[in-house]
Amino acid sequence: MPQRDFVHLHLHTEYSLLDGSIKVDKLADQAHRFKMPAVAITDHGNLFGVVPFYKAMQKKGIKPIIGLETYVASGKLTEKGDTPASGETSHHLTLIASSNIGYKNLVKLSSAAYLEGFYYRPRIDKTILAEHNEGLIALSGCWSGEISSCLIRGDIEGARKALGFFLDLFGRDNFFIEIQNLGMPETHDMISRAVSLAKEEKANLVATNDCHFLNREDAEAHDVLLAIQTGKKVADTERMRFESSEMYFKSADEMSLLFKDIPEALENTQKIAERCMVTLDVDGRNFKLPRYPIPKEFSSSMQYLKDIAERGCREKNLWGEKSYEQRLAHELKVIEKMGFAGYFLIVKDIVDFAKRTGIPVGPGRGSAVGSLVLYALGITELDPLHYGLIFERFLNPDRITLPDIDIDFADDEREKVIHYIHERYGQENVARIITFDTMKAKAAIRDVGRAMDIPLGEVDKIAKLIPMNDSLEQARKSQKELAELIESDIRYQRLFKIAEKLEGVSRHASIHASGVVITPEPLTEFIPLYRASDGGVSTQFDMKAIDSMGILKLDILGLRTLSVIKMSERIVKERGGSLNCARIPFDDKKTFELLQRAETAGIFQLESRGMRDILRRLMPTSIEDISAVIAIYRPGPLGNIDIDDFCRRKNGQSEIKYLHPNLEPVLASTYGMFVYQEQVMQTARAIAGFSYVQADHLRRAMGKKIPELMAQMKEQFFEGAFKHGVDKKTTQEIYDQIEPFSGYGFNKSHSAGYAHISYATAYLKANFPLEFFTSLLTNEMGHSEAKMSQFITDAKQYGINILRPDINKSSYSFKIEDTSIRFGLGAVKNVGKGAAELIESENSKRHFKDFRDFLERTKGSVNRKCVEYLIKAGCFDSMDPNRELLLAHLIDEMARLNDKRGLLMEKQAGLFSSESAEKQQKQPVKSKEFKPSDFLNYEKDAFGFYLSGHPMEEYRDIYEGLDLTPIEEIDDNSDGKNLAVGGTVSARKAKRDKKGNEYSIITLRDFTGEIDVFVFARLYEQHRDILRTDEPIIFKGRASASEDDARPKLFSEEIIPFSGARARIKSVIVDLDEKTTREDLIVIKSLLSEFPGRCSVYLNVYTDKTGEKTKVLCRDSKVSPSPELIENLRRKPGVRKVKLHGTL
């Protein structure tokens, strides 16, 4: 039989998230090899994969058939929980769209299944199916279909009844009984019964294969996927598994052999395929934009946009300057040509709402910052001409796609913006966007290894050898050590082979953090909807699919830094000051001094260790420098830009050279080096005379490595350079610089926008530190405890005292008291906002006089756990500092409050009343001796970090002097690197390896976070005594950090107790301020002589006028770096800071 006589009509792609593993691009390749005229997609209950499937098939010249295998509820879709007599709450039914009307009905059915009928699975019922069956062809489904379920049980009458219903509903020509030959024991009987039923009832048969994986040999990988998705081991006997390995994408010849005795079942697949005529508009050019209401005096959206854009330029005093007028006219012409006026007006409407209601809006992000129209409309806050930003980087008239206008809003008020969009444009017209998490290379290795029960250490060793962003295939080819390791063990070979098959498979669906779609009509006229586990409604199509369909999507992003800035401004005003961060000077000396010292904790985008290192070397003096730092500190540029040379050029220590004079205006702001993508475009214009449209094509061709387009653009570049008098050698040198750069260069529009936020936060910290830290700490509540701890430490270094929480003085938020900051109740664990605000409200009436008074006035609103943590936090210390006593009697005291008779008898005196305090002190609770460390442990419980001190405090100078890696900075970029960390042991787990040797997993806590340190047998045996004490320890070893780890790990190779680490210190560095006198130096030298030793001493002397630093070696002083010396030095006049330096 010819191959074209069979078409697969029942097929599950990777978007059948629990059990499908077929990737649509590979499916299209296979179908093309098999010369199949058409293929259907019928995923479980959803249409997630329709757009990528449709495009992949069209690309290969194969007809895409759109369908789904739906779940039909046994009763009504609203009934959830009742199990019918059959024991089955739903049955499968395969639905295929034969027309565009049918496709729209699939959209409505699938949406209803999630929004109304979801109960373990997305379900419809027969009533809604009857309402939306036009244009649909139905197949009876797999063995879980209603007819098949009856046939399996031998209930022929039940099957007959179900068949009768579907024939009546769809019509005899639109319903087919599926038969499948999957090699299972019951197969023969099932087919025989189905054929008999069809013959008796004159129903049509159709052959399907219920495809779940692509090739027969993929059965094992598919089984591993099932184990991964259900959280089981492959070897587990009690888990979901398929009984057949035949559920793969068979060729027509294979299907012909299986159904040679029932040819009509094969022929019907072709007949159904020929009837399917669904066309989807997925080229991204037919935009479906919402209608924006414009004032009556304007005839079109474009006329209105032009008017408000010109008004905006006048308000910004830009009108009248030729360059601005020409640029605005050019941009408006492009916007009009592309029909995007309504889009711009909608974005302006949303931003105007935010500003009107006091919601902070960011200055702009991404390429949108390059648009003068957006600047004039008040959507962005950066003048694109001033910063040399390019409109065509944002909107290229040759590239007909909706440009992204991503907007940052204060994170705590972002939901208000989304709510407004729903109200303004209609609840049925607005939804969030789905996103699919895929199995990346390292995750695939780890997940497969876990399912195969290969020991974690072995799996981790393989994962570590895979470079970031490499596929498994790329890694195996490029990493010799990895290839050798895989070949060394047959288990690893199997692991890697399976992981390669599963790499890139979609794992689960969630809602995109910021994406929102708006349609001109109800969403289900265009796209199917999905309800996530948290109840949120989103599209079933992801961002790429939404783009392909020309539907408007917006990124409504939440940025906590904007909340910090707004709160800081408010606090300054409440304290009688005046501050508007939109109008701060961009040449503030204090701000740039702070950045040059790299004191950037809490400073947007500039906090990491790497950023601080660049800032110290670069010594930024302008907003352009900040923008460059943000652009440079990324994996691509870091590996390709000579940062040392960049810093030398900036500081006049290295000559700035240009390959051609025309490049000077292009590269002057970055000291003759390429940093931004826009500079590639400007170079093409300056050297080859390209238009910005051409230049954008060149940038894209280089960035995306499109060979044909690159060859074409290179030829044009050389021709243009020749016409502009640039010699071939120079042209080649320039081209050789920009070609690789385009692949990793950063978008200046984005970094310039973010540089403004960075500068604003640095300005606040430098000029309003008290207000800044108060706001910073308040906005960090409920987020990162490590960050909270870091910010508190930083505030203390700025001379700001952090007052412990007090039940009569604290508010929900952090607040200023004189020159200190009072700790907020909202940062105490188990104290919710409601409880904190109730306490604050009661306090506003009158202070709590004692602990009993507090319990009585908050009874019923504040639970025992909340009170327990308030005690641990020290909130009642001003009433009774004996936290141990309060905790010991808390349960009894709360029980007493519930005993009305007892309360009546004790109304004049109570255990914790002021009158009985003396009596209670004479009758202390029996408890262990309370040590200072217990207070620290209470704080750790209550806050997640230490407040009044830290067990590591006495070793802080060594910690900083040995340049240990802060645990919070260990991330994906640290994966596989050798690091040193130090801290206190907060937990230990004793383990035994396969040989029975003991090893340990140590949870180590430093000033910033926690890490799990693996100490294997040999090292454990050597250091067993140290590891069993509370002594702070330094571990050196290989870091392991991946996105699927709860926290980072370190595989220890060396252990050093802090008590012995001071011997590793090589020098003492004393920073002197510019006003240090000769007498001060004599006192310092005398002190140094009292602590003789082996360490060198360096003085950093700052000049008063320029602030430049000179490092001087004290040749006649060698000291012992004892804590006493360091403490005494810090107290001496003229000393700004004392640091240690050493190596491990």
HELIX and SHEET records of a PDB file:
HELIX    1   1 GLN A    3  ASP A    5  5                                   3    
HELIX    2   2 VAL A   24  ARG A   33  1                                  10    
HELIX    3   3 VAL A   50  LYS A   59  1                                  10    
HELIX    4   4 ASN A  100  LEU A  115  1                                  16    
HELIX    5   5 LYS A  126  GLU A  131  1                                   6    
HELIX    6   6 GLU A  146  ARG A  153  1                                   8    
HELIX    7   7 ILE A  156  PHE A  170  1                                  15    
HELIX    8   8 ARG A  172  ASN A  174  5                                   3    
HELIX    9   9 THR A  187  GLU A  201  1                                  15    
HELIX   10  10 ARG A  216  ASP A  218  5                                   3    
HELIX   11  11 ALA A  219  GLN A  229  1                                  11    
HELIX   12  12 ALA A  252  LEU A  258  1                                   7    
HELIX   13  13 PRO A  263  ARG A  275  1                                  13    
HELIX   14  14 SER A  301  GLU A  315  1                                  15    
HELIX   15  15 LYS A  322  MET A  338  1                                  17    
HELIX   16  16 ALA A  341  ARG A  356  1                                  16    
HELIX   17  17 GLY A  366  GLY A  370  5                                   5    
HELIX   18  18 LEU A  372  ALA A  376  1                                   5    
HELIX   19  19 PHE A  391  PHE A  394  1                                   4    
HELIX   20  20 ASP A  411  GLU A  413  5                                   3    
HELIX   21  21 ARG A  414  TYR A  425  1                                  12    
HELIX   22  22 GLN A  427  ASN A  429  5                                   3    
HELIX   23  23 ALA A  441  ALA A  451  1                                  11    
HELIX   24  24 LEU A  456  LYS A  464  1                                   9    
HELIX   25  25 LEU A  472  SER A  478  1                                   7    
HELIX   26  26 LYS A  480  GLU A  487  1                                   8    
HELIX   27  27 ILE A  490  LEU A  502  1                                  13    
HELIX   28  28 LEU A  523  GLU A  525  5                                   3    
HELIX   29  29 MET A  543  SER A  548  1                                   6    
HELIX   30  30 ARG A  560  GLU A  574  1                                  15    
HELIX   31  31 CYS A  581  ARG A  583  5                                   3    
HELIX   32  32 LYS A  589  GLN A  596  1                                   8    
HELIX   33  33 ARG A  609  LEU A  618  1                                  10    
HELIX   34  34 ILE A  623  ILE A  632  1                                  10    
HELIX   35  35 PRO A  635  ASN A  640  1                                   6    
HELIX   36  36 ILE A  643  LYS A  650  1                                   8    
HELIX   37  37 PRO A  661  LEU A  663  5                                   3    
HELIX   38  38 GLU A  664  LEU A  667  1                                   4    
HELIX   39  39 ALA A  668  THR A  670  5                                   3    
HELIX   40  40 GLN A  677  ALA A  688  1                                  12    
HELIX   41  41 TYR A  692  GLY A  703  1                                  12    
HELIX   42  42 PRO A  707  LYS A  723  1                                  17    
HELIX   43  43 LYS A  728  PHE A  741  1                                  14    
HELIX   44  44 LYS A  748  ASN A  767  1                                  20    
HELIX   45  45 PRO A  769  GLU A  780  1                                  12    
HELIX   46  46 GLU A  785  GLN A  797  1                                  13    
HELIX   47  47 LEU A  825  ALA A  827  5                                   3    
HELIX   48  48 LYS A  833  LYS A  845  1                                  13    
HELIX   49  49 PHE A  851  THR A  858  1                                   8    
HELIX   50  50 ARG A  864  LYS A  872  1                                   9    
HELIX   51  51 ARG A  883  LEU A  897  1                                  15    
HELIX   52  52 LYS A  900  MET A  905  1                                   6    
HELIX   53  53 SER A  914  SER A  916  5                                   3    
HELIX   54  54 ALA A  917  LYS A  922  1                                   6    
HELIX   55  55 PRO A  932  PHE A  943  1                                  12    
HELIX   56  56 GLU A  953  TYR A  955  5                                   3    
HELIX   57  57 ARG A  956  GLY A  961  1                                   6    
HELIX   58  58 ILE A  967  GLU A  969  5                                   3    
HELIX   59  59 ASP A  972  SER A  974  5                                   3    
HELIX   60  60 ALA A 1017  GLN A 1022  1                                   6    
HELIX   61  61 ARG A 1024  LEU A 1027  1                                   4    
HELIX   62  62 PHE A 1058  ALA A 1061  1                                   4    
HELIX   63  63 ARG A 1062  ARG A 1064  5                                   3    
HELIX   64  64 ARG A 1078  SER A 1089  1                                  12    
HELIX   65  65 PRO A 1123  ARG A 1131  1                                   9    
SHEET    1   A 6 ALA A  38  HIS A  44  0                                        
SHEET    2   A 6 LYS A  63  ALA A  73  1                                        
SHEET    3   A 6 SER A  90  ALA A  97 -1                                        
SHEET    4   A 6 LEU A 136  LEU A 139 -1                                        
SHEET    5   A 6 PHE A 175  ILE A 179  1                                        
SHEET    6   A 6 ASN A 204  ALA A 207  1                                        
SHEET    1   B 3 ALA A  38  HIS A  44  0                                        
SHEET    2   B 3 LYS A  63  ALA A  73  1                                        
SHEET    3   B 3 ARG A 123  ILE A 124  1                                        
SHEET    1   C 4 ILE A 407  ALA A 410  0                                        
SHEET    2   C 4 LEU A 552  LEU A 559  1                                        
SHEET    3   C 4 SER A 506  ILE A 518 -1                                        
SHEET    4   C 4 VAL A 430  THR A 438 -1                                        
SHEET    1   D 2 LEU A 529  ARG A 531  0                                        
SHEET    2   D 2 VAL A 537  THR A 539 -1                                        
SHEET    1   E 3 ILE A 802  LEU A 803  0                                        
SHEET    2   E 3 SER A 820  ARG A 822  1                                        
SHEET    3   E 3 LYS A 815  GLU A 817 -1                                        
SHEET    1   F 6 ASN A 978  ARG A 992  0                                        
SHEET    2   F 6 GLU A 998  ARG A1005 -1                                        
SHEET    3   F 6 GLU A1010  VAL A1015 -1                                        
SHEET    4   F 6 LYS A1049  PRO A1057  1                                        
SHEET    5   F 6 ILE A1033  SER A1040 -1                                        
SHEET    6   F 6 ASN A 978  ARG A 992 -1                                        
SHEET    1   G 4 LYS A1109  VAL A1119  0                                        
SHEET    2   G 4 PRO A1092  TYR A1102 -1                                        
SHEET    3   G 4 ILE A1065  LEU A1072  1                                        
SHEET    4   G 4 VAL A1135  GLY A1142 -1                                        
END                                                                             
